[in-house]
Structures are given as C-alpha cells and as structure tokens.
Amino acid sequence: MAEGKELAGKVAIITGAGRNIGRAIALALAEAGAAVVVNVRSNKAEADGVVGEIEKAGGKAIAVLGDVGDDKTAVALADAALKKFGRINILVNNAALRREKHISDMSFTEWREVMNVILDGTFRCVHACLPALQKNGGSIVNIGGMSAHIGSKDRAHVMTAKSALVGLSRGLAHDLAADNITANCVVPGAISADACPSSDAWHNYRRTRQAAGCRGHGAVSLRPQRTLHHRTDDPRQRRCLSGVVIEVTARLRKC
C-alpha cells in the first residue's frame, strides 16, 4: 500500500463538510485514500469546492446536500455512498449549529433546533449507516466541543447537545463493539473559523512529529483506557480512523 494511503478502498461520510473543521476532515481522509461523501446543508458551491479539491488531488468524492435535522438527509447520505462507492466504513458526525442566546430569552423551538441537528442528526446518521457499517466493521467519529466541558455564556443549548454526544458515543461504543465498529467522541480545541486546511507549515510540523515518534495532538478522544474490542492500539489504525480527525484539528491550529 502506498505511503499515506492507509484508507485506500474505504468510504467516509462527513456531515457539515463544506468549511472549517469539516472541510479539513474531508480533505485529510481523502488524502489518506478514502472516497468521501461531502455533506453540506444548502451551500452547493461550498460542497462542490471541497469535492473539486479532492478530485484535483486525485481522490474520489461526491457532494450530498441536506440538513441532518431532516429525517430524509441521513438516508440520502447512506444511499449516495452505497450507490457511488458500494460501502460505508467511516461516519464523521460534524454538522452543528453554534447559536448564541441567553437561556432567559431562548424559546423551546430554538432549543430543539440545536438539539435536532447536533444530537438527533447524529442519531439519524448512525441509524442510516449502521447496516453498511455492520457488514465490514468501521468507525463512527462524533465531533464534540470544548464548551461542553469548560462552559460558555449564551450557549446552553449547544453545550447540552455536545455533552450528550459524549454519552451517545459511549453508548454506541458498547452497543456496536460486537459488530467491530468503534465509536469515539473527538473534542477539538479552539479552532479559528478561517483557519486553512492545508499548508507547508502543517506538513513540516507533521513530518517533524512523525520523525520524533509522536502522534498528532490538538484534540481529546474520549475513550476507555481498556478498549471494548480487547485489542491493543495500532498507531496506523488510530491514524486511519478517529486518529486522523485528531491530526486534522492540529492542522487547523498550525496553519
């Protein structure tokens, strides 16, 4: 297998992949050899831009528009991946709403809107992709948020939804271990909204760390010290699956 193509033959779905961390994750997975389904809510130009970058670099990708807060979108994502690429190996639940409103002014509709995308959207996508993931095993990576752990003003709905992702991830890990499916919640640190997804500085940083035998930093993966699969951690597998997302968060801050 060619160096840097550990995910050759794998298929990944990334929600909220049109910009920022979602875009960087899509590019990193494609760089590692995966075919990528790029999901955005409505901005076709953003989705096409990410697909174009991947294809220009020699990768494979398709764009699927749709709000994961809608029941139909998750099914459409799974169907598109299977129709175009024939399988699903990795699901990255990144789509989120980051609204700000004081709890005293927040309506239940506004509360539920955020929950519906971050938490319910993840549930929908997992359910839609699960039959395909169960065939070959795979990885589910849920993108959490630092504010859920350290607090933030005017974001009670976002913090609650991101905190719930931790519990959902642990539940999925236990329920799906027998199917050879891993589930992790990756919590990035502070990410600049206009951070670039690739740069010479990042590649130099990464090569330096690899030469020193270091793994990528920049995120916290919430996982038990003893894995539910009762196996030791292979650095290549960690980078190929949730580990590659951790490296991407480092990339965004180093740009």
C-alpha positions in Angstrom: 0.0 0.0 0.0 1.3 3.4 -0.9 2.6 5.6 1.9 -0.1 7.9 3.2 -2.9 5.9 1.6 -3.9 3.8 4.7 -7.6 4.4 3.9 -7.4 3.2 0.3 -10.6 1.3 -0.6 -12.5 2.9 2.4 -15.5 5.2 2.1 -16.2 8.0 4.6 -19.2 10.2 5.1 -18.6 13.6 6.7 -21.5 15.9 7.7 -21.1 19.6 7.8 -18.1 19.3 5.5 -18.3 22.5 3.5 -16.0 24.6 5.6 -13.7 24.8 8.6 -13.0 21.6 10.5 -15.5 19.5 8.4 -13.8 20.5 5.2 -10.3 19.8 6.7 -11.5 16.3 7.9 -12.8 15.6 4.4 -9.5 16.6 2.8 -7.5 14.6 5.3 -9.5 11.4 4.8 -9.3 11.8 1.1 -5.5 12.4 1.3 -5.3 9.1 3.2 -7.1 7.4 0.3 -10.7 7.3 1.3 -13.6 8.1 -1.1 -15.5 10.8 0.6 -19.2 11.8 0.7 -19.2 15.6 1.4 -22.4 16.8 3.1 -23.4 20.4 3.5 -26.8 21.8 4.5 -27.5 24.0 1.5 -24.4 25.7 0.1 -23.8 23.8 -3.2 -20.8 26.0 -4.1 -19.0 25.0 -0.8 -19.7 21.3 -1.3 -18.6 21.4 -4.9 -15.5 23.3 -3.9 -14.4 20.6 -1.4 -15.2 17.8 -4.0 -13.2 19.7 -6.6 -10.2 20.0 -4.2 -10.3 16.2 -3.5 -10.6 15.3 -7.2 -7.8 17.7 -8.2 -5.6 15.9 -5.8 -6.5 12.5 -7.4 -9.2 11.5 -4.9 -12.8 10.5 -5.1 -15.7 12.4 -3.7 -19.3 13.3 -4.2 -21.4 16.1 -2.7 -24.8 15.5 -1.0 -26.9 18.5 0.1 -29.2 18.2 3.0 -29.8 19.2 6.6 -29.2 16.3 9.1 -32.0 17.8 11.1 -34.3 16.4 8.4 -35.1 12.7 8.6 -34.5 12.2 4.8 -31.0 13.5 4.8 -29.3 10.7 6.7 -30.9 8.1 4.4 -29.9 10.1 1.4 -26.3 10.2 2.6 -26.1 6.4 3.1 -27.8 5.7 -0.2 -25.5 8.0 -2.1 -22.4 6.4 -0.6 -23.6 2.9 -1.3 -24.7 3.8 -4.9 -21.5 5.5 -5.8 -18.9 3.7 -3.8 -20.5 0.4 -2.7 -19.8 0.6 1.0 -19.5 2.8 4.2 -16.6 2.4 6.5 -16.3 5.8 8.4 -19.0 8.2 9.6 -17.9 11.5 10.9 -20.8 13.4 12.6 -19.6 17.0 12.4 -22.7 19.1 11.5 -23.7 21.5 14.2 -25.4 24.8 14.9 -23.5 27.2 17.1 -26.1 29.7 18.0 -25.8 32.1 20.9 -28.7 33.2 23.1 -29.2 33.7 26.8 -31.3 31.0 28.4 -33.9 33.6 29.6 -34.5 34.6 26.0 -34.3 31.1 24.5 -37.5 29.6 23.2 -38.1 25.8 23.2 -38.2 25.9 19.4 -34.7 27.4 19.4 -33.5 24.9 22.0 -34.9 22.0 19.9 -33.4 23.4 16.7 -29.9 23.0 18.0 -30.6 19.6 19.6 -32.2 18.4 16.4 -29.0 19.0 14.3 -26.2 18.1 16.8 -27.7 15.2 18.7 -30.7 13.9 16.8 -28.8 14.4 13.5 -26.1 12.1 14.8 -28.6 9.5 15.8 -30.2 9.6 12.4 -26.9 9.3 10.5 -25.8 6.4 12.7 -29.0 4.5 12.1 -29.0 5.1 8.4 -25.3 4.0 8.0 -25.4 1.1 10.5 -26.4 -1.7 8.2 -23.5 -0.9 5.9 -21.1 -0.4 8.8 -22.1 -3.8 10.3 -21.1 -5.6 7.1 -17.4 -4.8 7.3 -16.9 -3.1 10.6 -15.9 0.6 10.7 -15.6 3.8 12.7 -18.1 6.4 14.0 -16.5 9.7 15.0 -18.6 12.3 16.7 -17.2 15.8 16.9 -17.7 17.3 20.4 -16.9 20.7 21.7 -14.7 22.2 24.4 -17.5 24.5 25.6 -19.4 21.4 26.8 -16.7 20.7 29.3 -15.5 24.2 30.3 -18.7 26.2 29.9 -19.6 29.2 27.7 -22.1 32.1 28.1 -25.3 32.1 26.0 -24.8 28.6 24.6 -26.7 26.4 27.0 -28.4 24.6 24.1 -25.1 23.9 22.2 -23.3 22.8 25.4 -26.1 20.4 26.3 -26.1 18.8 22.8 -22.4 18.5 22.7 -22.3 17.0 26.2 -24.9 14.5 25.2 -22.7 13.4 22.3 -20.2 12.1 24.8 -22.9 9.8 26.3 -24.2 8.8 22.9 -20.6 7.9 21.8 -20.1 5.7 24.9 -23.4 4.0 24.3 -22.6 3.4 20.7 -19.2 2.0 21.6 -20.8 -0.6 23.9 -23.7 -1.5 21.6 -21.6 -1.8 18.5 -18.3 -3.4 19.7 -19.6 -6.8 18.8 -20.0 -5.6 15.2 -16.4 -4.5 15.1 -17.5 -0.8 15.0 -15.6 1.7 17.1 -17.3 4.9 18.3 -15.4 7.9 19.6 -16.1 11.5 20.5 -13.3 13.8 19.5 -13.2 17.2 21.2 -11.2 19.8 19.3 -9.6 22.8 21.0 -10.2 26.4 19.9 -10.4 26.4 16.1 -10.2 29.6 14.0 -13.2 29.8 11.7 -10.9 30.9 8.8 -8.1 28.5 9.6 -6.6 27.0 6.4 -6.9 23.2 6.0 -3.5 22.7 4.4 -0.2 24.4 4.4 3.5 23.8 4.1 3.8 24.7 7.7 1.4 21.9 8.7 3.3 19.3 6.6 6.6 20.3 8.1 5.1 20.1 11.6 3.6 16.7 10.9 6.9 15.3 9.5 8.8 16.6 12.4 6.4 15.0 14.9 6.4 11.7 13.0 10.2 11.6 12.9 10.2 12.0 16.6 7.7 9.2 17.0 4.9 11.5 18.2 1.2 11.2 17.5 -0.9 14.1 16.5 -2.2 16.4 19.2 -4.9 19.0 19.2 -7.9 17.1 20.4 -9.1 14.8 23.2 -10.5 11.4 22.2 -13.0 10.3 24.9 -12.4 6.6 25.0 -12.0 4.0 27.8 -8.4 3.0 28.5 -9.3 -0.6 28.0 -10.9 -1.0 24.6 -14.2 -2.8 24.2 -12.6 -4.8 21.4 -10.0 -6.2 23.8 -7.1 -5.3 21.4 -4.0 -3.1 21.6 -3.9 0.2 19.8 -2.2 0.1 16.4 -0.9 3.6 15.6 -1.7 3.1 11.9 -5.3 2.2 12.7 -5.7 5.0 15.1 -4.5 7.5 12.5 -6.7 5.9 9.8 -9.9 6.2 11.8 -10.6 8.6 14.6 -6.8 9.4 14.9 -6.8 11.1 11.5 -9.5 13.5 12.8 -7.3 14.3 15.8 -4.4 15.2 13.4 -6.7 17.4 11.4 -7.6 19.5 14.5 -3.8 20.0 15.0 -3.5 21.0 11.3 -6.2 23.7 11.7 -4.4 25.4 14.6 -1.0 25.2 13.0 -2.0 26.9 9.7 
